[in-house]
Amino acid sequence: MSFPVAASLAFLDVAKSELGAESYKQFLDLLSQYRVERVSATDPDPPTVRLLSGVSDLLNGHPALLTGMNQFVPGGFSIACSVDGKAVTVNTPMGSSTQTYP
């Protein structure tokens, strides 16, 4: 899966401006880990599921960032959230799960 560089960089700029330095670093770490895991793919838990779970935990409260991640995940996977970004649903080909954050 390949993404337009401009769209990827624009998304990262928005994430950097909305997140604090530590959260942004954690976000980049999640993306980097996902890239490595997708290549090796030896773990039974699909890397995309772990990415979306980590993104949900990190980006809750940032609805534009949560839904913006949808442009970067494979078909069949998506994130949906409430207007305030505190109720996050991760949809996968295996089903959906919703997490509510304080």
Backbone as ProteinMPNN parsed JSONL, in Angstrom:
{"seq_chain_A": "MSFPVAASLAFLDVAKSELGAESYKQFLDLLSQYRVERVSATDPDPPTVRLLSGVSDLLNGHPALLTGMNQFVPGGFSIACSVDGKAVTVNTPMGSSTQTYP", "coords_chain_A": {"N_chain_A": [[0.844, -1.168, 0.0], [0.671, 2.127, -0.93], [1.103, 5.584, -0.284], [0.168, 8.94, -1.139], [2.781, 11.235, -0.936], [2.458, 13.947, -0.229], [-0.065, 13.995, 1.065], [0.452, 12.345, 3.251], [2.483, 13.779, 4.591], [1.1, 16.137, 5.161], [-0.849, 15.166, 6.924], [0.802, 14.336, 9.044], [1.824, 16.837, 9.803], [-0.493, 18.072, 10.822], [-1.025, 16.331, 12.944], [1.272, 16.76, 14.498], [0.895, 19.424, 15.229], [-1.415, 19.268, 16.786], [-0.906, 17.462, 18.829], [1.0, 17.03, 21.843], [4.594, 17.169, 22.326], [5.559, 14.692, 23.379], [3.395, 12.901, 22.958], [3.236, 13.049, 20.185], [5.695, 11.919, 19.483], [5.246, 9.315, 20.438], [3.209, 8.612, 18.692], [4.569, 8.605, 16.219], [6.316, 6.517, 16.8], [4.479, 4.381, 16.966], [3.648, 4.247, 14.273], [6.058, 3.602, 13.031], [6.648, 1.122, 14.217], [4.485, -0.337, 13.229], [5.081, -0.384, 10.496], [7.4, -1.986, 10.464], [6.373, -4.391, 11.559], [4.459, -5.1, 9.653], [6.042, -5.892, 7.561], [7.426, -8.127, 8.58], [5.379, -9.766, 9.66], [4.886, -12.05, 11.369], [3.522, -12.374, 13.672], [0.539, -13.534, 15.205], [-1.508, -11.729, 15.823], [-2.93, -9.358, 13.899], [-0.949, -6.743, 12.508], [-2.25, -4.339, 11.77], [-4.496, -4.232, 13.404], [-3.323, -3.903, 15.933], [-2.085, -1.424, 15.473], [-4.33, 0.302, 15.072], [-5.578, 0.042, 17.536], [-3.621, 1.105, 19.262], [-3.469, 3.696, 18.205], [-6.059, 4.574, 18.73], [-6.006, 4.674, 21.544], [-4.027, 6.623, 21.925], [-4.822, 8.878, 20.413], [-7.373, 9.553, 21.26], [-9.952, 11.9, 21.789], [-9.192, 13.547, 19.78], [-10.811, 13.888, 17.208], [-10.534, 14.478, 14.403], [-7.966, 13.589, 13.79], [-8.201, 10.883, 14.458], [-10.163, 9.899, 12.613], [-8.857, 10.656, 10.334], [-6.842, 8.813, 10.087], [-7.958, 6.77, 8.658], [-7.43, 6.977, 5.939], [-5.024, 5.741, 5.622], [-5.032, 3.051, 6.244], [-5.483, -0.463, 5.452], [-8.119, -1.726, 3.272], [-11.259, -2.648, 4.738], [-10.586, -2.109, 7.31], [-11.099, 0.402, 9.764], [-11.532, 3.499, 11.591], [-13.9, 4.903, 13.688], [-15.489, 7.596, 15.374], [-16.95, 9.384, 18.166], [-18.285, 12.743, 18.174], [-16.727, 14.227, 19.973], [-14.536, 12.629, 20.115], [-14.163, 10.811, 22.152], [-15.444, 8.374, 22.358], [-14.495, 5.63, 20.721], [-14.543, 3.603, 17.91], [-13.185, 0.727, 16.57], [-13.054, -0.8, 13.553], [-12.747, -3.902, 12.002], [-12.001, -6.574, 9.659], [-12.629, -8.745, 11.203], [-14.495, -7.954, 13.016], [-15.958, -5.482, 15.256], [-14.934, -3.13, 17.778], [-15.589, -1.085, 20.571], [-14.322, 1.58, 22.425], [-14.559, 3.599, 25.252], [-13.396, 6.665, 26.378], [-12.273, 8.631, 29.193]], "CA_chain_A": [[0.0, 0.0, 0.0], [1.483, 3.333, -1.063], [0.311, 6.785, -0.028], [0.761, 10.164, -1.676], [3.68, 11.856, 0.037], [1.888, 15.21, 0.24], [-1.136, 13.705, 2.026], [1.085, 11.806, 4.453], [3.168, 14.872, 5.292], [0.077, 17.044, 5.681], [-1.436, 14.521, 8.095], [1.795, 14.416, 10.124], [1.868, 18.23, 10.269], [-1.676, 18.29, 11.665], [-0.809, 15.564, 14.176], [2.308, 17.443, 15.279], [0.349, 20.663, 15.791], [-2.469, 18.97, 17.76], [-0.401, 16.636, 19.931], [2.207, 17.495, 22.508], [5.819, 16.549, 21.82], [5.653, 13.288, 23.792], [2.357, 12.133, 22.253], [3.62, 12.991, 18.769], [6.769, 10.932, 19.401], [4.603, 8.006, 20.586], [2.489, 8.383, 17.445], [5.575, 8.214, 15.22], [6.786, 5.186, 17.188], [3.44, 3.432, 16.549], [3.709, 4.109, 12.824], [7.298, 2.906, 12.71], [6.466, -0.273, 14.633], [3.546, -0.93, 12.278], [5.804, -0.626, 9.246], [8.272, -3.139, 10.684], [5.547, -5.584, 11.77], [3.812, -5.47, 8.388], [7.031, -6.569, 6.735], [7.738, -9.441, 9.143], [4.076, -10.456, 9.718], [4.958, -13.377, 11.99], [2.664, -12.355, 14.851], [-0.836, -13.881, 14.849], [-2.376, -10.566, 15.957], [-2.592, -8.53, 12.746], [-0.351, -5.447, 12.843], [-3.191, -3.227, 11.606], [-5.34, -4.202, 14.602], [-2.515, -3.284, 16.995], [-1.916, -0.004, 15.146], [-5.575, 1.033, 15.331], [-5.785, 0.048, 18.98], [-2.687, 2.087, 19.824], [-3.884, 5.029, 17.736], [-7.271, 4.921, 19.49], [-5.588, 5.058, 22.896], [-3.208, 7.835, 21.894], [-5.476, 10.026, 19.765], [-8.738, 9.83, 21.713], [-10.12, 13.332, 22.023], [-8.786, 14.229, 18.544], [-11.605, 13.187, 16.195], [-10.018, 14.642, 13.034], [-6.813, 12.706, 13.64], [-8.685, 9.501, 14.471], [-10.779, 9.549, 11.329], [-7.848, 10.864, 9.306], [-6.049, 7.585, 9.944], [-8.627, 5.85, 7.739], [-6.835, 7.04, 4.602], [-3.753, 5.035, 5.618], [-5.155, 1.643, 6.635], [-6.021, -1.298, 4.374], [-9.563, -1.914, 3.178], [-11.834, -3.506, 5.766], [-10.217, -1.544, 8.607], [-11.409, 1.829, 9.892], [-11.788, 4.059, 12.917], [-15.015, 5.844, 13.774], [-15.508, 8.14, 16.73], [-17.961, 10.371, 18.504], [-17.89, 14.105, 17.826], [-15.652, 14.669, 20.862], [-13.428, 11.694, 20.011], [-14.002, 10.044, 23.394], [-15.93, 7.019, 22.09], [-13.784, 5.246, 19.501], [-14.842, 2.262, 17.408], [-12.239, 0.176, 15.603], [-13.703, -1.794, 12.703], [-11.818, -4.783, 11.297], [-12.731, -7.66, 9.002], [-13.005, -9.735, 12.214], [-15.526, -7.392, 13.876], [-15.776, -4.118, 15.756], [-14.886, -2.935, 19.228], [-15.71, 0.32, 20.95], [-13.689, 1.965, 23.692], [-14.933, 4.935, 25.706], [-12.325, 7.278, 27.166], [-12.763, 9.705, 30.072]], "C_chain_A": [[0.892, 1.234, 0.0], [0.575, 4.557, -0.911], [0.966, 7.985, -0.686], [1.584, 10.857, -0.585], [3.068, 13.129, 0.612], [0.804, 14.98, 1.294], [-0.555, 13.191, 3.34], [1.748, 12.914, 5.268], [2.176, 15.867, 5.889], [-0.564, 16.467, 6.944], [-0.474, 14.602, 9.28], [1.92, 15.834, 10.669], [0.7, 18.543, 11.195], [-1.493, 17.571, 12.998], [0.204, 16.272, 15.074], [1.76, 18.7, 15.938], [-0.705, 20.396, 16.874], [-1.974, 18.215, 18.988], [0.783, 17.328, 20.601], [3.407, 16.72, 21.983], [5.893, 15.057, 22.162], [4.626, 12.423, 23.065], [2.687, 12.004, 20.774], [4.729, 11.95, 18.568], [6.182, 9.519, 19.516], [3.848, 7.623, 19.308], [3.458, 7.918, 16.347], [6.13, 6.823, 15.521], [5.778, 4.101, 16.78], [3.504, 3.176, 15.046], [4.946, 3.323, 12.393], [7.191, 1.416, 13.046], [5.541, -0.999, 13.663], [4.258, -1.286, 10.979], [6.692, -1.867, 9.362], [7.449, -4.424, 10.804], [4.855, -6.037, 10.497], [4.766, -6.249, 7.512], [7.287, -7.979, 7.265], [6.493, -10.33, 9.229], [4.146, -11.87, 10.283], [4.04, -13.489, 13.202], [1.231, -12.69, 14.445], [-1.82, -12.717, 14.986], [-2.017, -9.602, 14.829], [-2.039, -7.157, 13.153], [-1.323, -4.283, 12.723], [-4.116, -3.115, 12.817], [-4.584, -3.539, 15.744], [-2.317, -1.799, 16.733], [-3.173, 0.775, 15.51], [-5.897, 1.088, 16.814], [-4.885, 1.092, 19.639], [-3.054, 3.505, 19.45], [-5.118, 5.478, 18.508], [-6.915, 5.396, 20.89], [-4.887, 6.406, 22.899], [-3.963, 9.069, 21.402], [-6.903, 10.284, 20.231], [-8.82, 11.302, 22.104], [-9.715, 14.181, 20.826], [-9.509, 13.591, 17.362], [-11.067, 13.328, 14.773], [-8.816, 13.735, 12.79], [-7.257, 11.242, 13.593], [-9.256, 9.102, 13.117], [-9.808, 9.764, 10.174], [-6.98, 9.65, 9.073], [-6.665, 6.629, 8.927], [-8.013, 5.856, 6.342], [-5.556, 6.206, 4.488], [-3.842, 3.553, 5.97], [-5.772, 0.835, 5.493], [-7.546, -1.373, 4.411], [-10.065, -2.899, 4.22], [-11.527, -3.037, 7.171], [-10.606, -0.074, 8.62], [-11.575, 2.197, 11.362], [-12.968, 5.011, 12.774], [-15.02, 6.371, 15.2], [-16.652, 9.116, 16.901], [-17.419, 11.755, 18.151], [-16.734, 14.593, 18.69], [-14.445, 13.736, 20.852], [-13.205, 10.839, 21.241], [-14.571, 8.629, 23.308], [-15.373, 6.629, 20.733], [-14.116, 3.802, 19.147], [-13.804, 1.882, 16.363], [-12.956, -0.944, 14.864], [-12.635, -2.579, 11.951], [-12.627, -5.836, 10.557], [-13.221, -8.723, 9.995], [-14.102, -9.235, 13.15], [-15.174, -5.991, 14.324], [-15.656, -4.127, 17.269], [-14.903, -1.451, 19.499], [-15.092, 0.523, 22.313], [-14.144, 3.377, 24.02], [-13.852, 5.448, 26.645], [-12.902, 8.399, 28.021], [-12.541, 11.078, 29.469]], "O_chain_A": [[1.775, 1.363, 0.848], [-0.573, 4.554, -1.356], [2.191, 8.045, -0.782], [1.121, 11.034, 0.542], [3.152, 13.364, 1.817], [0.756, 15.687, 2.301], [-1.021, 13.562, 4.417], [1.591, 12.976, 6.487], [2.386, 16.378, 6.989], [-0.795, 17.187, 7.915], [-0.892, 14.905, 10.397], [2.103, 16.016, 11.872], [0.872, 19.196, 12.225], [-1.773, 18.135, 14.056], [0.0, 16.366, 16.285], [2.115, 19.012, 17.074], [-0.871, 21.21, 17.782], [-2.562, 18.32, 20.064], [1.481, 18.124, 19.972], [3.248, 15.726, 21.275], [6.257, 14.249, 21.308], [4.954, 11.33, 22.605], [2.443, 10.958, 20.174], [4.704, 11.191, 17.599], [6.58, 8.624, 18.77], [3.848, 6.462, 18.898], [3.184, 6.949, 15.638], [6.385, 6.042, 14.605], [6.169, 3.034, 16.308], [3.425, 2.031, 14.599], [4.878, 2.483, 11.496], [7.593, 0.561, 12.257], [5.79, -2.154, 13.315], [4.056, -2.369, 10.431], [6.725, -2.698, 8.455], [7.803, -5.44, 10.205], [4.681, -7.236, 10.282], [4.354, -7.164, 6.799], [7.357, -8.927, 6.483], [6.553, -11.516, 8.905], [3.534, -12.788, 9.736], [3.808, -14.589, 13.704], [0.75, -12.178, 13.433], [-2.863, -12.717, 14.331], [-0.903, -9.079, 14.805], [-2.591, -6.494, 14.03], [-1.235, -3.33, 13.497], [-4.479, -2.007, 13.212], [-5.143, -2.701, 16.45], [-2.372, -0.995, 17.664], [-3.091, 1.801, 16.185], [-6.438, 2.084, 17.294], [-5.34, 1.871, 20.476], [-2.962, 4.415, 20.274], [-5.213, 6.641, 18.9], [-7.451, 6.396, 21.369], [-5.128, 7.236, 23.776], [-3.765, 10.171, 21.914], [-7.585, 11.14, 19.669], [-7.885, 11.868, 22.671], [-9.873, 15.402, 20.85], [-8.905, 12.839, 16.598], [-11.141, 12.371, 14.003], [-8.667, 13.177, 11.704], [-6.752, 10.459, 12.788], [-8.869, 8.08, 12.549], [-9.933, 9.113, 9.137], [-6.439, 9.47, 7.982], [-5.968, 5.768, 8.389], [-8.07, 4.848, 5.637], [-5.058, 5.986, 3.384], [-2.82, 2.867, 5.992], [-6.499, 1.383, 4.664], [-8.174, -1.12, 5.439], [-9.383, -3.87, 4.547], [-12.138, -3.511, 8.129], [-10.464, 0.62, 7.613], [-11.734, 1.345, 12.235], [-13.019, 5.822, 11.85], [-14.605, 5.676, 16.127], [-17.24, 9.605, 15.936], [-16.231, 11.91, 17.865], [-15.851, 15.297, 18.199], [-13.44, 14.017, 21.506], [-12.16, 10.2, 21.364], [-14.209, 7.773, 24.115], [-15.729, 7.221, 19.714], [-13.988, 2.899, 19.973], [-13.573, 2.612, 15.4], [-13.408, -1.915, 15.472], [-11.735, -2.001, 11.343], [-13.825, -5.977, 10.806], [-14.114, -9.508, 9.677], [-14.592, -9.993, 13.987], [-14.217, -5.388, 13.838], [-16.193, -4.999, 17.952], [-14.315, -0.659, 18.763], [-15.311, -0.26, 23.237], [-14.119, 4.255, 23.158], [-13.444, 4.761, 27.582], [-13.883, 9.04, 27.645], [-12.897, 12.086, 30.08]]}, "name": "protein", "num_of_chains": 1, "seq": "MSFPVAASLAFLDVAKSELGAESYKQFLDLLSQYRVERVSATDPDPPTVRLLSGVSDLLNGHPALLTGMNQFVPGGFSIACSVDGKAVTVNTPMGSSTQTYP"}
